[in-house]
Amino acid sequence: MLQKSGGNSSETTGGETQESKETLRPKDDFPTVVLALEVASQADGSPPPSKPNPSLAELALADSSEIATQNVWEKFQFGVTKEEMYAANGETIRDAITSMQSLPIVGISQKEGGTQLKLIIEFEDGGQALFKPMRFPRTQETLPNHFYFTDFERHNAEIAAFHLDRLLGFRRAIPVTGRTLNITREIYSLAEGDLLKTFFISPAGNLCFHGKCSYYCDTSHAICGSPDMLEGSFAAFLPPKDLAPRKTWRHPWRRSYHKRRKAQWETDPDYCDVVRDVHPYNQGRRLLDLVDLAIFDFLMGNMDRHHYETFKSFGNDTFPVHLDHGRAFGRSGHDELSILAPLYQCCMIRSSTVAMLLSYHTGPRPLSDALRRSLSEDPVSPVLLESHLEAVDRRVSRVLSTVQECLSSAANPNRVILARDSSYSNVQPDQPVDDGHYFS
């Protein structure tokens, strides 16, 4: 098993970071990875057997054609399938994104739970979205001495995460878009109760509010307009749990969320062997999904992944929903290698994921360019600074380097890049959802 340090150095020499120096080196085309990908594809050259990919509409409604008569929100919600949140053409989410960008707001309320303020937005057509407000400029990064669990959430990180997830071909994240609100008309005029009591005018003459929550809801952590205009992210709601119940799983590579303690995986290089022995990671797609999720988080610099959810209706052989990315894109000059622990400890990855990363790394269009173009269509563009876009390309190379290290150190390199989800298990993955508690 490979064992990595918690992160890379960012020490400077003559004002230049280690990361910026590495970008000047000749580009590695990773021929070892390319060859291993070809071998994996040839070894399993037969097309994978077709699997049913029902939507929530097909499972929840007597007649799936009823979905065509429902509103834009239900079109997205019941269009979720066993394999993905939405199809590659984006047909089921396009109208929901447009609605979040433009529909009049008729009601707001504060979402319960969490460490930071979030609002539930109600639109005139009955739809709802989760609003995360802008707290500080895009130029403000996570302070080096701050722990991941004390960092502020960023509205633009939620937007960028949705676009990145789509470009990676995962399509497991809910639709998110940016929007600029007038606090006076669209928040203050609709606020009630305790939320209304938290509005005030700052010494700079800006309209502010802070709501009520466990940690960061006070005057010193207020959300302020300029003077009353405020950016934020709008995330579409998932289907109601009474129609599409979800199972919450504790992430096996969850951090300790303690300033002194470490989690087991941080000290045990053979930790993946423990995970492999536990259902549902001993069969089917789930462990490979967590490797995908780790790569997704690493590209964003997101260390705040403690739980994940799946739709119970699809059983255990389905994707983990990619939720809650507000603490991503915090440090453009730092690559937190420990996020890749599921990859370098298990040394297994989907061939489709490797092919996608190689296409961005060696192809004519790097991931940063694809992400830049995609984000340019958002109402609050530019969503990310250039330094964060450049970091994404650098991190793609680091992921491929990790795959290459796995290939060079593995007892059987043919077991590193897998063409099928079930390649590492003979157990059939279709089983009822297990409601047991793991890694607790």
Salt bridges, closest charged atoms under 4 A:
GLU22 OE1 - ARG398 NH2 2.91
ASP44 OD2 - ARG420 NE 2.62
GLU83 OE2 - LYS51 NZ 3.90
GLU83 OE1 - ARG285 NH1 3.23
GLU84 OE1 - ARG171 NH2 2.87
ASP95 OD2 - LYS75 NZ 3.96
GLU141 OE2 - HIS388 NE2 3.38
ASP151 OD2 - ARG154 NH1 3.02
GLU153 OE2 - LYS118 NZ 3.97
GLU153 OE1 - LYS132 NZ 2.90
GLU158 OE2 - LYS132 NZ 2.51
GLU158 OE1 - HIS325 ND1 3.85
ASP165 OD1 - HIS322 ND1 2.87
GLU186 OE2 - ARG179 NH2 3.46
ASP194 OD1 - LYS197 NZ 3.92
ASP218 OD1 - HIS221 ND1 2.85
GLU231 OE1 - ARG138 NH2 2.86
GLU231 OE1 - HIS155 NE2 2.71
ASP289 OD1 - ARG172 NH1 3.72
ASP289 OD2 - ARG285 NE 2.66
ASP289 OD1 - ARG350 NH2 2.89
ASP292 OD2 - ARG172 NH1 3.25
ASP292 OD2 - ARG350 NH1 2.56
ASP297 OD1 - ARG305 NH2 2.78
ASP304 OD1 - HIS306 NE2 3.95
ASP304 OD2 - ARG327 NH1 3.16
GLU309 OE1 - ARG246 NE 2.48
ASP317 OD2 - LYS51 NZ 3.91
ASP324 OD1 - LYS132 NZ 2.95
ASP335 OD1 - ARG394 NH2 2.76
ASP335 OD1 - ARG395 NE 2.82
ASP335 OD2 - ARG398 NE 2.52
GLU336 OE1 - HIS334 NE2 2.86
ASP369 OD2 - ARG365 NE 3.63
ASP369 OD1 - ARG372 NH1 3.44
ASP369 OD2 - ARG373 NE 3.29
GLU386 OE1 - ARG372 NH2 2.89
GLU405 OE1 - LYS4 NZ 2.12
ASP421 OD1 - ARG350 NE 2.76
ASP430 OD1 - LYS82 NZ 3.36
ASP435 OD1 - LYS312 NZ 3.71
